[in-house]
Amino acid sequence: MYDFEALELACRVVGVDPDASDLDERDVEDKIYEKFEVSMEGFQKIAEALLKFTPPVQTAITESWVQGYIHDQCFITKQAVGP
């Protein structure tokens, strides 16, 4: 998971619009800490570890199988399903 994907996921979790022109990453980090008592780095590690518990889906274009976090029918982040 890339840092920008973790930031978008964190934004979605705490109710901040990740596309806002005035997005304050520090504010998001503070809200993640208030909600879960973890740093952004910790949040990202937890999110990465939990990816394998998301349901596998087949992508429309490549027809490959992936797992990931979705918002508005688009992946925030995804990873290939291992053999």
PyMOL commands that set and color helices and strands:
alter all, ss='L'
color gray80, all
select helices_A, chain A and resi 3-14+25-36+40-53
alter helices_A, ss='H'
color red, helices_A
select strands_A, chain A and resi 57-58+65-71+74-80
alter strands_A, ss='S'
color yellow, strands_A
deselect
rebuild
show_as cartoon
